[in-house]
């Protein structure tokens, strides 16, 4: 089973990650995918990571793969980001259980959407304030690792599709 997971899952991911990338580009790809992958807005991460990866000429497929791998962490960190945003911006704390949120939507869904949207916007703002320092830190941590692991002076060529 261990060999199967390494051969069928881990090795193809590693091969995808190394295609046409220097240690710097690979570190940037992982940093962008990781940081964008935890944005507390469901459905935004893929589009945002694709745009950032295209802008900085990173491997888009690898960046999106990292985003998808970060989705469990995105869900786990959504509430802490929202609470941090509420605290940082001095908003009234949102104290509701899941059942209360459902009841709120049933009673007046427009009001519920407004209340929860403001809280989610505070969470996105907290993420945005932390994203660049976290991304830079992750890049700086990963760069020496990839410089040591990847062969020096060589860039694995990208596989181009046959036309």
N, CA and C atoms as an extended XYZ file, in Angstrom:
489
Properties=species:S:1:pos:R:3:atomname:S:1:resname:S:1:resid:I:1 pbc="F F F"
N         0.823       -1.199        0.000 N   UNK     1
C         0.000        0.000        0.000 CA  UNK     1
C         0.870        1.267        0.000 C   UNK     1
N         1.926        1.262        0.808 N   UNK     2
C         2.817        2.411        0.888 CA  UNK     2
C         3.474        2.682       -0.473 C   UNK     2
N         3.913        1.627       -1.127 N   UNK     3
C         4.538        1.762       -2.449 CA  UNK     3
C         3.515        2.258       -3.476 C   UNK     3
N         2.283        1.763       -3.389 N   UNK     4
C         1.226        2.186       -4.297 CA  UNK     4
C         0.971        3.688       -4.150 C   UNK     4
N         0.848        4.181       -2.913 N   UNK     5
C         0.596        5.598       -2.670 CA  UNK     5
C         1.763        6.456       -3.179 C   UNK     5
N         2.979        5.989       -2.954 N   UNK     6
C         4.137        6.743       -3.420 CA  UNK     6
C         4.175        6.788       -4.946 C   UNK     6
N         3.956        5.638       -5.589 N   UNK     7
C         4.055        5.547       -7.038 CA  UNK     7
C         2.881        6.215       -7.755 C   UNK     7
N         1.676        6.078       -7.229 N   UNK     8
C         0.475        6.566       -7.926 CA  UNK     8
C         0.021        7.961       -7.518 C   UNK     8
N         0.415        8.405       -6.341 N   UNK     9
C        -0.049        9.718       -5.883 CA  UNK     9
C         1.115       10.678       -5.670 C   UNK     9
N         2.047       10.309       -4.814 N   UNK    10
C         3.127       11.223       -4.461 CA  UNK    10
C         4.051       11.525       -5.640 C   UNK    10
N         4.491       10.520       -6.355 N   UNK    11
C         5.433       10.749       -7.449 CA  UNK    11
C         4.839       11.582       -8.585 C   UNK    11
N         3.586       11.324       -9.028 N   UNK    12
C         3.015       12.212      -10.055 CA  UNK    12
C         2.880       13.665       -9.589 C   UNK    12
N         2.557       13.861       -8.305 N   UNK    13
C         2.468       15.224       -7.778 CA  UNK    13
C         3.843       15.880       -7.798 C   UNK    13
N         4.859       15.149       -7.362 N   UNK    14
C         6.219       15.697       -7.376 CA  UNK    14
C         6.682       15.993       -8.797 C   UNK    14
N         6.360       15.119       -9.736 N   UNK    15
C         6.725       15.363      -11.133 CA  UNK    15
C         6.050       16.623      -11.668 C   UNK    15
N         4.755       16.802      -11.345 N   UNK    16
C         4.024       17.992      -11.773 CA  UNK    16
C         4.649       19.239      -11.169 C   UNK    16
N         5.024       19.148       -9.901 N   UNK    17
C         5.580       20.304       -9.217 CA  UNK    17
C         6.929       20.730       -9.808 C   UNK    17
N         7.686       19.797      -10.308 N   UNK    18
C         9.039       20.107      -10.787 CA  UNK    18
C         9.082       20.517      -12.254 C   UNK    18
N         7.982       20.402      -12.978 N   UNK    19
C         8.014       20.680      -14.416 CA  UNK    19
C         8.363       22.134      -14.697 C   UNK    19
N         9.505       22.341      -15.327 N   UNK    20
C         9.898       23.665      -15.785 CA  UNK    20
C        10.121       24.688      -14.701 C   UNK    20
N        10.497       24.258      -13.517 N   UNK    21
C        10.622       25.215      -12.427 CA  UNK    21
C        11.982       25.171      -11.766 C   UNK    21
N        12.476       26.344      -11.512 N   UNK    22
C        13.688       26.501      -10.714 CA  UNK    22
C        13.265       26.412       -9.241 C   UNK    22
N        14.211       26.306       -8.330 N   UNK    23
C        13.837       26.297       -6.910 CA  UNK    23
C        13.042       27.538       -6.496 C   UNK    23
N        13.383       28.686       -7.067 N   UNK    24
C        12.650       29.916       -6.743 CA  UNK    24
C        11.206       29.868       -7.209 C   UNK    24
N        10.996       29.411       -8.453 N   UNK    25
C         9.622       29.316       -8.976 CA  UNK    25
C         8.811       28.268       -8.213 C   UNK    25
N         9.446       27.162       -7.866 N   UNK    26
C         8.751       26.115       -7.116 CA  UNK    26
C         8.372       26.615       -5.728 C   UNK    26
N         9.274       27.341       -5.072 N   UNK    27
C         8.972       27.918       -3.756 CA  UNK    27
C         7.830       28.930       -3.858 C   UNK    27
N         7.862       29.751       -4.901 N   UNK    28
C         6.800       30.741       -5.101 CA  UNK    28
C         5.464       30.061       -5.382 C   UNK    28
N         5.489       28.988       -6.159 N   UNK    29
C         4.261       28.252       -6.472 CA  UNK    29
C         3.634       27.692       -5.200 C   UNK    29
N         4.442       27.101       -4.360 N   UNK    30
C         3.923       26.534       -3.117 CA  UNK    30
C         3.442       27.640       -2.180 C   UNK    30
N         4.173       28.740       -2.114 N   UNK    31
C         3.760       29.846       -1.252 CA  UNK    31
C         2.425       30.436       -1.709 C   UNK    31
N         2.305       30.690       -3.007 N   UNK    32
C         1.059       31.261       -3.535 CA  UNK    32
C        -0.108       30.298       -3.338 C   UNK    32
N         0.090       29.035       -3.693 N   UNK    33
C        -0.983       28.055       -3.545 CA  UNK    33
C        -1.411       27.876       -2.101 C   UNK    33
N        -0.455       27.873       -1.194 N   UNK    34
C        -0.773       27.682        0.222 CA  UNK    34
C        -1.499       28.878        0.813 C   UNK    34
N        -0.997       30.061        0.516 N   UNK    35
C        -1.599       31.262        1.097 CA  UNK    35
C        -2.978       31.534        0.490 C   UNK    35
N        -3.071       31.456       -0.820 N   UNK    36
C        -4.369       31.699       -1.464 CA  UNK    36
C        -5.347       30.572       -1.133 C   UNK    36
N        -4.830       29.373       -0.927 N   UNK    37
C        -5.689       28.229       -0.639 CA  UNK    37
C        -6.439       28.301        0.675 C   UNK    37
N        -6.034       29.195        1.581 N   UNK    38
C        -6.725       29.285        2.876 CA  UNK    38
C        -7.597       30.533        2.998 C   UNK    38
N        -7.833       31.234        1.894 N   UNK    39
C        -8.707       32.408        1.947 CA  UNK    39
C       -10.085       31.977        2.461 C   UNK    39
N       -10.643       32.708        3.417 N   UNK    40
C       -11.924       32.290        3.984 CA  UNK    40
C       -13.127       32.676        3.121 C   UNK    40
N       -13.070       32.334        1.861 N   UNK    41
C       -14.177       32.573        0.938 CA  UNK    41
C       -14.237       31.370        0.001 C   UNK    41
N       -15.188       30.524        0.217 N   UNK    42
C       -15.315       29.296       -0.557 CA  UNK    42
C       -15.570       29.645       -2.023 C   UNK    42
N       -14.812       29.005       -2.911 N   UNK    43
C       -15.005       29.184       -4.337 CA  UNK    43
C       -14.163       30.265       -4.976 C   UNK    43
N       -13.409       30.992       -4.196 N   UNK    44
C       -12.607       32.094       -4.707 CA  UNK    44
C       -11.157       31.671       -4.937 C   UNK    44
N       -10.687       30.697       -4.189 N   UNK    45
C        -9.265       30.337       -4.176 CA  UNK    45
C        -8.752       29.896       -5.544 C   UNK    45
N        -9.499       29.090       -6.255 N   UNK    46
C        -9.028       28.593       -7.547 CA  UNK    46
C        -8.855       29.737       -8.545 C   UNK    46
N        -9.832       30.594       -8.630 N   UNK    47
C        -9.764       31.728       -9.560 CA  UNK    47
C        -8.632       32.677       -9.181 C   UNK    47
N        -8.513       32.996       -7.908 N   UNK    48
C        -7.476       33.911       -7.456 CA  UNK    48
C        -6.073       33.325       -7.657 C   UNK    48
N        -5.915       32.042       -7.330 N   UNK    49
C        -4.595       31.416       -7.492 CA  UNK    49
C        -4.207       31.316       -8.962 C   UNK    49
N        -5.169       31.058       -9.820 N   UNK    50
C        -4.893       31.001      -11.259 CA  UNK    50
C        -4.438       32.365      -11.768 C   UNK    50
N        -5.109       33.410      -11.334 N   UNK    51
C        -4.743       34.758      -11.760 CA  UNK    51
C        -3.347       35.137      -11.260 C   UNK    51
N        -3.056       34.850      -10.003 N   UNK    52
C        -1.742       35.192       -9.446 CA  UNK    52
C        -0.645       34.367      -10.125 C   UNK    52
N        -0.896       33.073      -10.316 N   UNK    53
C         0.102       32.213      -10.960 CA  UNK    53
C         0.361       32.667      -12.399 C   UNK    53
N        -0.672       33.039      -13.120 N   UNK    54
C        -0.489       33.518      -14.491 CA  UNK    54
C         0.282       34.833      -14.503 C   UNK    54
N        -0.032       35.710      -13.575 N   UNK    55
C         0.638       37.014      -13.509 CA  UNK    55
C         2.128       36.869      -13.252 C   UNK    55
N         2.502       35.952      -12.377 N   UNK    56
C         3.911       35.783      -12.022 CA  UNK    56
C         4.576       34.617      -12.758 C   UNK    56
N         3.892       34.100      -13.775 N   UNK    57
C         4.409       33.026      -14.626 CA  UNK    57
C         4.843       31.801      -13.826 C   UNK    57
N         3.960       31.396      -12.927 N   UNK    58
C         4.176       30.187      -12.156 CA  UNK    58
C         3.427       29.045      -12.834 C   UNK    58
N         3.685       27.843      -12.417 N   UNK    59
C         2.994       26.677      -12.952 CA  UNK    59
C         1.557       26.696      -12.418 C   UNK    59
N         0.611       26.998      -13.287 N   UNK    60
C        -0.788       27.154      -12.867 CA  UNK    60
C        -1.350       25.844      -12.330 C   UNK    60
N        -1.094       24.737      -13.022 N   UNK    61
C        -1.622       23.444      -12.566 CA  UNK    61
C        -1.094       23.092      -11.179 C   UNK    61
N         0.181       23.320      -10.943 N   UNK    62
C         0.760       23.023       -9.630 CA  UNK    62
C         0.191       23.951       -8.565 C   UNK    62
N        -0.012       25.214       -8.906 N   UNK    63
C        -0.573       26.167       -7.947 CA  UNK    63
C        -1.994       25.764       -7.560 C   UNK    63
N        -2.796       25.406       -8.541 N   UNK    64
C        -4.176       24.992       -8.259 CA  UNK    64
C        -4.192       23.684       -7.463 C   UNK    64
N        -3.265       22.786       -7.753 N   UNK    65
C        -3.163       21.548       -6.979 CA  UNK    65
C        -2.893       21.854       -5.510 C   UNK    65
N        -1.984       22.772       -5.243 N   UNK    66
C        -1.698       23.163       -3.857 CA  UNK    66
C        -2.949       23.763       -3.220 C   UNK    66
N        -3.666       24.591       -3.959 N   UNK    67
C        -4.919       25.178       -3.441 CA  UNK    67
C        -5.891       24.076       -3.042 C   UNK    67
N        -6.048       23.074       -3.895 N   UNK    68
C        -6.971       21.978       -3.582 CA  UNK    68
C        -6.509       21.187       -2.364 C   UNK    68
N        -5.212       21.017       -2.224 N   UNK    69
C        -4.690       20.312       -1.052 CA  UNK    69
C        -4.891       21.124        0.228 C   UNK    69
N        -5.024       22.433        0.097 N   UNK    70
C        -5.211       23.312        1.257 CA  UNK    70
C        -6.672       23.449        1.675 C   UNK    70
N        -7.611       22.898        0.913 N   UNK    71
C        -9.027       23.092        1.219 CA  UNK    71
C        -9.450       22.646        2.615 C   UNK    71
N        -8.958       21.513        3.132 N   UNK    72
C        -9.341       21.189        4.517 CA  UNK    72
C        -8.878       22.258        5.511 C   UNK    72
N        -7.691       22.793        5.293 N   UNK    73
C        -7.187       23.861        6.159 CA  UNK    73
C        -8.005       25.136        5.971 C   UNK    73
N        -8.455       25.387        4.749 N   UNK    74
C        -9.297       26.554        4.478 CA  UNK    74
C       -10.569       26.496        5.321 C   UNK    74
N       -11.171       25.340        5.377 N   UNK    75
C       -12.406       25.177        6.150 CA  UNK    75
C       -12.122       25.327        7.644 C   UNK    75
N       -11.012       24.748        8.099 N   UNK    76
C       -10.661       24.837        9.515 CA  UNK    76
C       -10.313       26.256        9.954 C   UNK    76
N        -9.727       27.048        9.058 N   UNK    77
C        -9.285       28.389        9.415 CA  UNK    77
C       -10.319       29.482        9.144 C   UNK    77
N       -11.427       29.149        8.531 N   UNK    78
C       -12.427       30.174        8.190 CA  UNK    78
C       -12.936       30.886        9.443 C   UNK    78
N       -13.347       30.145       10.441 N   UNK    79
C       -13.880       30.762       11.669 CA  UNK    79
C       -12.805       31.561       12.401 C   UNK    79
N       -11.569       31.029       12.579 N   UNK    80
C       -10.551       31.865       13.219 CA  UNK    80
C       -10.260       33.170       12.462 C   UNK    80
N       -10.244       33.120       11.124 N   UNK    81
C       -10.039       34.353       10.357 CA  UNK    81
C       -11.195       35.327       10.586 C   UNK    81
N       -12.409       34.816       10.603 N   UNK    82
C       -13.576       35.678       10.830 CA  UNK    82
C       -13.500       36.301       12.220 C   UNK    82
N       -13.173       35.501       13.230 N   UNK    83
C       -13.068       36.036       14.595 CA  UNK    83
C       -11.948       37.061       14.707 C   UNK    83
N       -10.833       36.794       14.043 N   UNK    84
C        -9.724       37.738       14.059 CA  UNK    84
C       -10.121       39.044       13.379 C   UNK    84
N       -10.800       38.963       12.245 N   UNK    85
C       -11.256       40.164       11.544 CA  UNK    85
C       -12.242       40.967       12.382 C   UNK    85
N       -13.147       40.281       13.030 N   UNK    86
C       -14.115       40.964       13.897 CA  UNK    86
C       -13.383       41.682       15.033 C   UNK    86
N       -12.399       41.010       15.603 N   UNK    87
C       -11.623       41.615       16.695 CA  UNK    87
C       -10.816       42.808       16.199 C   UNK    87
N       -10.075       42.645       15.086 N   UNK    88
C        -9.233       43.712       14.569 CA  UNK    88
C       -10.012       44.960       14.175 C   UNK    88
N       -11.202       44.764       13.630 N   UNK    89
C       -11.977       45.901       13.143 CA  UNK    89
C       -13.017       46.385       14.141 C   UNK    89
N       -12.981       45.862       15.364 N   UNK    90
C       -13.854       46.337       16.440 CA  UNK    90
C       -15.334       46.137       16.174 C   UNK    90
N       -15.670       45.061       15.508 N   UNK    91
C       -17.068       44.784       15.198 CA  UNK    91
C       -17.705       44.015       16.357 C   UNK    91
N       -19.016       44.018       16.389 N   UNK    92
C       -19.695       43.237       17.421 CA  UNK    92
C       -19.531       41.759       17.084 C   UNK    92
N       -19.252       40.983       18.117 N   UNK    93
C       -18.959       39.570       17.906 CA  UNK    93
C       -20.194       38.812       17.428 C   UNK    93
N       -19.970       37.896       16.535 N   UNK    94
C       -21.030       37.066       15.970 CA  UNK    94
C       -21.127       35.805       16.812 C   UNK    94
N       -22.144       35.730       17.637 N   UNK    95
C       -22.314       34.574       18.520 CA  UNK    95
C       -23.574       33.825       18.102 C   UNK    95
N       -23.379       32.876       17.225 N   UNK    96
C       -24.511       32.085       16.747 CA  UNK    96
C       -24.085       30.651       16.559 C   UNK    96
N       -24.990       29.764       16.866 N   UNK    97
C       -24.750       28.357       16.555 CA  UNK    97
C       -25.200       28.119       15.115 C   UNK    97
N       -24.875       26.956       14.606 N   UNK    98
C       -25.281       26.616       13.253 CA  UNK    98
C       -26.808       26.604       13.143 C   UNK    98
N       -27.473       26.083       14.162 N   UNK    99
C       -28.942       26.034       14.161 CA  UNK    99
C       -29.536       27.440       14.151 C   UNK    99
N       -28.914       28.357       14.898 N   UNK   100
C       -29.395       29.735       14.917 CA  UNK   100
C       -29.205       30.402       13.553 C   UNK   100
N       -28.112       30.072       12.892 N   UNK   101
C       -27.898       30.627       11.557 CA  UNK   101
C       -28.960       30.135       10.584 C   UNK   101
N       -29.287       28.857       10.664 N   UNK   102
C       -30.333       28.304        9.796 CA  UNK   102
C       -31.670       28.974       10.087 C   UNK   102
N       -31.985       29.140       11.377 N   UNK   103
C       -33.237       29.800       11.759 CA  UNK   103
C       -33.251       31.250       11.260 C   UNK   103
N       -32.108       31.908       11.338 N   UNK   104
C       -32.008       33.285       10.867 CA  UNK   104
C       -32.267       33.363        9.362 C   UNK   104
N       -31.751       32.414        8.601 N   UNK   105
C       -31.999       32.389        7.164 CA  UNK   105
C       -33.464       32.106        6.859 C   UNK   105
N       -34.078       31.253        7.634 N   UNK   106
C       -35.500       30.942        7.400 CA  UNK   106
C       -36.393       32.134        7.720 C   UNK   106
N       -36.024       32.891        8.733 N   UNK   107
C       -36.834       34.027        9.157 CA  UNK   107
C       -36.711       35.203        8.183 C   UNK   107
N       -35.483       35.636        7.920 N   UNK   108
C       -35.241       36.757        7.017 CA  UNK   108
C       -33.890       36.545        6.353 C   UNK   108
N       -33.902       35.898        5.192 N   UNK   109
C       -32.650       35.497        4.564 CA  UNK   109
C       -31.805       36.674        4.104 C   UNK   109
N       -32.427       37.800        3.746 N   UNK   110
C       -31.649       38.972        3.344 CA  UNK   110
C       -30.873       39.553        4.524 C   UNK   110
N       -31.539       39.629        5.672 N   UNK   111
C       -30.868       40.122        6.876 CA  UNK   111
C       -29.750       39.157        7.290 C   UNK   111
N       -30.008       37.864        7.197 N   UNK   112
C       -29.002       36.861        7.560 CA  UNK   112
C       -27.794       36.957        6.639 C   UNK   112
N       -28.059       37.114        5.365 N   UNK   113
C       -26.972       37.236        4.402 CA  UNK   113
C       -26.129       38.477        4.689 C   UNK   113
N       -26.801       39.579        5.027 N   UNK   114
C       -26.078       40.812        5.348 CA  UNK   114
C       -25.212       40.623        6.582 C   UNK   114
N       -25.748       40.037        7.621 N   UNK   115
C       -24.995       39.821        8.854 CA  UNK   115
C       -23.796       38.916        8.628 C   UNK   115
N       -23.992       37.820        7.949 N   UNK   116
C       -22.911       36.868        7.739 CA  UNK   116
C       -21.916       37.375        6.697 C   UNK   116
N       -22.373       38.163        5.730 N   UNK   117
C       -21.473       38.705        4.725 CA  UNK   117
C       -20.472       39.669        5.368 C   UNK   117
N       -20.927       40.493        6.266 N   UNK   118
C       -20.038       41.446        6.935 CA  UNK   118
C       -19.001       40.697        7.766 C   UNK   118
N       -19.423       39.662        8.461 N   UNK   119
C       -18.489       38.856        9.251 CA  UNK   119
C       -17.476       38.163        8.335 C   UNK   119
N       -17.930       37.612        7.219 N   UNK   120
C       -17.023       36.948        6.282 CA  UNK   120
C       -16.064       37.964        5.646 C   UNK   120
N       -16.548       39.148        5.369 N   UNK   121
C       -15.692       40.198        4.822 CA  UNK   121
C       -14.596       40.575        5.824 C   UNK   121
N       -14.919       40.587        7.104 N   UNK   122
C       -13.903       40.838        8.136 CA  UNK   122
C       -12.862       39.719        8.126 C   UNK   122
N       -13.294       38.488        7.925 N   UNK   123
C       -12.369       37.360        7.850 CA  UNK   123
C       -11.468       37.443        6.629 C   UNK   123
N       -12.028       37.827        5.497 N   UNK   124
C       -11.236       37.995        4.279 CA  UNK   124
C       -10.224       39.124        4.464 C   UNK   124
N       -10.633       40.182        5.136 N   UNK   125
C        -9.712       41.296        5.398 CA  UNK   125
C        -8.569       40.865        6.309 C   UNK   125
N        -8.869       40.077        7.328 N   UNK   126
C        -7.813       39.567        8.216 CA  UNK   126
C        -6.859       38.677        7.423 C   UNK   126
N        -7.420       37.825        6.575 N   UNK   127
C        -6.567       36.980        5.719 CA  UNK   127
C        -5.674       37.847        4.834 C   UNK   127
N        -6.244       38.885        4.220 N   UNK   128
C        -5.490       39.739        3.306 CA  UNK   128
C        -4.332       40.431        4.021 C   UNK   128
N        -4.527       40.826        5.267 N   UNK   129
C        -3.457       41.479        6.016 CA  UNK   129
C        -2.340       40.505        6.386 C   UNK   129
N        -2.668       39.244        6.524 N   UNK   130
C        -1.675       38.232        6.887 CA  UNK   130
C        -1.083       37.510        5.681 C   UNK   130
N        -1.730       37.585        4.535 N   UNK   131
C        -1.356       36.773        3.377 CA  UNK   131
C         0.055       37.077        2.857 C   UNK   131
N         0.377       38.321        2.663 N   UNK   132
C         1.683       38.648        2.077 CA  UNK   132
C         2.825       38.290        3.031 C   UNK   132
N         2.768       38.678        4.310 N   UNK   133
C         3.865       38.254        5.196 CA  UNK   133
C         3.984       36.732        5.307 C   UNK   133
N         2.851       36.037        5.363 N   UNK   134
C         2.886       34.570        5.448 CA  UNK   134
C         3.454       33.970        4.170 C   UNK   134
N         3.078       34.505        3.029 N   UNK   135
C         3.585       34.012        1.752 CA  UNK   135
C         5.083       34.227        1.610 C   UNK   135
N         5.550       35.399        2.002 N   UNK   136
C         6.984       35.695        1.935 CA  UNK   136
C         7.751       34.766        2.877 C   UNK   136
N         7.236       34.581        4.075 N   UNK   137
C         7.882       33.689        5.038 CA  UNK   137
C         7.939       32.254        4.515 C   UNK   137
N         6.834       31.777        3.963 N   UNK   138
C         6.797       30.422        3.406 CA  UNK   138
C         7.773       30.286        2.239 C   UNK   138
N         7.839       31.304        1.394 N   UNK   139
C         8.780       31.299        0.276 CA  UNK   139
C        10.220       31.207        0.788 C   UNK   139
N        10.544       32.022        1.778 N   UNK   140
C        11.908       32.043        2.310 CA  UNK   140
C        12.278       30.741        3.019 C   UNK   140
N        11.297       30.062        3.593 N   UNK   141
C        11.549       28.775        4.239 CA  UNK   141
C        11.732       27.677        3.188 C   UNK   141
N        10.914       27.708        2.135 N   UNK   142
C        10.954       26.646        1.121 CA  UNK   142
C        12.134       26.776        0.158 C   UNK   142
N        12.597       27.979       -0.105 N   UNK   143
C        13.654       28.197       -1.087 CA  UNK   143
C        14.935       27.414       -0.776 C   UNK   143
N        15.474       27.482        0.437 N   UNK   144
C        16.687       26.692        0.698 CA  UNK   144
C        16.450       25.188        0.613 C   UNK   144
N        15.250       24.764        0.967 N   UNK   145
C        14.920       23.334        0.879 CA  UNK   145
C        14.978       22.883       -0.573 C   UNK   145
N        14.366       23.626       -1.472 N   UNK   146
C        14.356       23.234       -2.881 CA  UNK   146
C        15.721       23.427       -3.537 C   UNK   146
N        16.486       24.387       -3.076 N   UNK   147
C        17.848       24.538       -3.604 CA  UNK   147
C        18.693       23.329       -3.241 C   UNK   147
N        18.424       22.745       -2.105 N   UNK   148
C        19.167       21.567       -1.679 CA  UNK   148
C        18.651       20.308       -2.366 C   UNK   148
N        17.350       20.194       -2.550 N   UNK   149
C        16.737       18.973       -3.091 CA  UNK   149
C        16.834       18.898       -4.607 C   UNK   149
N        16.546       20.001       -5.293 N   UNK   150
C        16.578       20.000       -6.757 CA  UNK   150
C        18.015       20.126       -7.247 C   UNK   150
N        18.326       19.513       -8.388 N   UNK   151
C        19.681       19.646       -8.943 CA  UNK   151
C        19.977       21.105       -9.264 C   UNK   151
N        21.192       21.538       -8.995 N   UNK   152
C        21.563       22.937       -9.233 CA  UNK   152
C        21.795       23.199      -10.711 C   UNK   152
N        21.366       24.380      -11.138 N   UNK   153
C        21.628       24.813      -12.500 CA  UNK   153
C        20.781       24.145      -13.562 C   UNK   153
N        19.880       23.244      -13.163 N   UNK   154
C        19.057       22.585      -14.176 CA  UNK   154
C        17.600       22.897      -13.923 C   UNK   154
N        16.898       23.080      -14.982 N   UNK   155
C        15.456       23.281      -14.906 CA  UNK   155
C        14.826       22.167      -15.711 C   UNK   155
N        13.918       21.467      -15.071 N   UNK   156
C        13.247       20.382      -15.769 CA  UNK   156
C        12.356       21.005      -16.828 C   UNK   156
N        12.495       20.621      -18.101 N   UNK   157
C        11.692       21.252      -19.150 CA  UNK   157
C        10.218       20.901      -19.011 C   UNK   157
N         9.383       21.864      -19.376 N   UNK   158
C         7.950       21.613      -19.363 CA  UNK   158
C         7.599       20.675      -20.504 C   UNK   158
N         6.603       19.857      -20.268 N   UNK   159
C         6.142       18.941      -21.302 CA  UNK   159
C         5.145       19.715      -22.164 C   UNK   159
N         5.442       19.852      -23.439 N   UNK   160
C         4.542       20.589      -24.315 CA  UNK   160
C         3.648       19.586      -25.043 C   UNK   160
N         2.363       19.921      -25.172 N   UNK   161
C         1.457       19.019      -25.865 CA  UNK   161
C         1.767       18.970      -27.349 C   UNK   161
N         1.557       17.814      -27.945 N   UNK   162
C         1.766       17.646      -29.373 CA  UNK   162
C         0.664       18.375      -30.127 C   UNK   162
N         1.055       19.141      -31.121 N   UNK   163
C         0.071       19.917      -31.901 CA  UNK   163
C        -0.204       19.212      -33.198 C   UNK   163
